[in-house]
Amino acid sequence: MRTRATQLGTGPRGGGAPLFRTAMLALLCLGLSACYESPGATHFQPGVYKGASDPLLEKERMPKQQEALRERFRMASKDR
């Protein structure tokens, strides 16, 4: 004869398997979704900038900017 706890799925032999299967299915779905690669992803190559135009890239080439960066580096590395 089945007890009330077993009928509700909380007893020693009742209901553990469906909960376990649901948890495993959820973990499987989560694991597979982590492997998804968006088709719009940008594939990067070392040393090649593939993004939109960057105004700082042009500014970096200016001698005045180079000197400002050197001075900033010197100021930051003084305390070390």
Order of alpha helices (4+ residues) and beta strands (2+ residues): alpha-alpha-alpha-alpha
